[in-house]
């Protein structure tokens, strides 16, 4: 059952000294994964970029 195993996104958080880049527009990642990033933001090297209409936001 694939729902019981961490996927690529979750596995990335297990690698030390990794920079994680996400598109936080609610389309590319579901809200629970965005919440995971928010909860772990102090533990990961993260940058925030604003998404505009070119990303699909209007």
Secondary structure, 3 states (H helix, E strand, C coil): CHHHCCCHHHHHCCCCCCECCCCCCCCCCCHHHHHHHHHHCCCCECCCCCCCHHHCCC
